[in-house]
Amino acid sequence: KELKRVIRNDLITLAVPSRPGMSLVFDPNIEAHRLQMWRKACRDKSMPDNFDSVKFSYMILANQCLNVVWQGETITDEGGKDLNFRNPNFLRMLGAMQASAAVKMLYANDGHVFIATDEILRAAGYDSEGQEQQADPTLLV
């Protein structure tokens, strides 16, 4: 019975440093094949290491965000749907056309984006670059 139990990481809530009172709830359950897909989408030969790490971070935050918390309360749109980077109303509120642009607008600081991404990956079990590279053979080094 125990061996058949589904194991899931707990959701994590991270403050948005540039937005006092605002936090985002993230799902840190990320399978290796999703990381591989996002890494492939972020290959960029114009970058020194052939990889756009900012875009990768935006993708993780946009895809794993479940909802916005303001002053301790989960916020929904007028239709009762959770605000997140896949909600068109949230994108409209931020003046963004795409989820990655919305992440950039909300955080307004790429350093904060990198820190949040690192926290999500750590909660997902990818606690070091070596471990992440083992799980994702497409990782460019």
C-alpha positions in Angstrom: 0.0 0.0 0.0 2.8 2.5 0.9 4.6 1.7 -2.3 1.6 2.7 -4.3 1.1 6.0 -2.6 1.6 9.0 -4.9 4.4 11.3 -3.6 4.1 15.0 -4.3 6.1 17.9 -3.1 4.3 20.5 -1.1 3.3 23.8 -2.7 5.6 26.7 -1.9 4.7 30.3 -1.4 7.3 33.0 -2.3 7.2 36.7 -1.7 7.6 39.0 -4.6 10.3 41.3 -3.2 9.4 44.3 -5.4 5.7 44.0 -4.5 5.3 44.3 -0.7 2.3 42.3 0.5 2.3 40.1 -2.6 3.3 36.4 -2.8 2.9 33.7 -5.4 2.1 30.1 -4.8 4.1 27.6 -6.9 3.8 23.9 -7.6 7.3 22.5 -7.4 6.3 19.2 -8.9 8.3 19.3 -12.1 9.2 16.2 -14.0 12.5 16.0 -15.9 10.8 15.8 -19.3 9.3 19.3 -18.6 12.7 20.7 -17.7 14.1 19.2 -20.9 11.3 20.8 -23.0 11.8 24.2 -21.4 15.6 24.0 -21.8 15.3 23.2 -25.5 13.0 26.2 -25.9 15.6 28.4 -24.3 18.6 27.4 -26.5 20.0 30.6 -28.0 23.2 30.6 -30.1 23.5 34.4 -29.6 24.2 33.9 -25.8 27.7 33.1 -24.6 26.7 29.7 -23.3 24.1 29.1 -26.0 21.3 29.3 -23.4 18.9 32.0 -22.3 18.7 31.5 -18.6 16.4 34.5 -18.1 13.9 33.0 -20.5 14.2 29.6 -18.8 13.5 31.3 -15.4 10.5 33.1 -16.8 9.1 29.8 -18.2 9.4 28.0 -14.9 7.7 30.8 -12.9 5.0 31.3 -15.5 4.2 27.5 -15.8 4.5 26.6 -12.1 2.6 29.6 -10.6 -0.8 28.6 -9.2 -2.1 31.8 -7.7 -1.4 35.2 -6.3 -1.7 36.0 -2.6 -2.3 39.6 -1.6 -2.0 40.5 2.1 -2.5 36.8 3.0 -5.6 36.2 0.8 -5.7 34.2 -2.5 -6.8 36.6 -5.2 -9.2 35.6 -8.0 -10.5 37.4 -11.0 -14.1 38.6 -11.4 -15.1 35.1 -12.7 -13.6 33.5 -9.6 -10.6 32.0 -11.4 -7.2 32.1 -9.7 -4.9 34.8 -10.9 -1.7 33.4 -12.3 0.4 33.8 -15.4 -2.0 31.7 -17.5 -5.0 33.8 -16.6 -5.7 36.3 -19.5 -7.2 38.7 -16.9 -3.9 38.8 -14.9 -1.9 39.3 -18.1 -4.2 42.2 -19.0 -3.8 43.7 -15.5 0.0 43.6 -16.0 -0.3 45.0 -19.6 1.4 41.8 -21.0 0.6 39.8 -24.0 2.5 36.7 -22.9 3.2 34.9 -19.6 6.9 35.5 -19.8 6.4 39.2 -20.2 4.0 39.2 -17.3 6.6 37.6 -15.1 9.1 40.3 -16.1 6.6 43.0 -15.4 5.5 41.6 -12.0 9.0 41.0 -10.7 10.7 44.0 -12.3 14.1 42.5 -11.3 15.8 39.6 -13.0 17.8 38.8 -9.8 14.6 38.2 -7.9 13.4 36.0 -10.8 16.6 33.9 -10.5 16.2 33.5 -6.8 12.5 32.4 -7.1 13.5 29.9 -9.8 16.2 28.5 -7.7 13.8 28.1 -4.7 11.3 26.3 -7.0 13.9 24.0 -8.4 15.2 23.2 -4.9 11.7 22.4 -3.7 11.3 20.2 -6.8 14.4 18.2 -5.7 16.8 19.7 -8.1 19.1 21.1 -5.4 22.3 21.4 -7.3 23.3 22.0 -10.9 24.9 18.6 -11.0 21.7 16.9 -10.0 19.7 19.0 -12.5 22.1 18.1 -15.2 21.7 14.4 -14.4 17.9 14.7 -14.7 18.2 16.8 -17.8 20.7 15.5 -20.4 20.0 18.5 -22.6 21.5 20.9 -20.1 24.2 22.8 -21.9 27.5 23.2 -20.0 
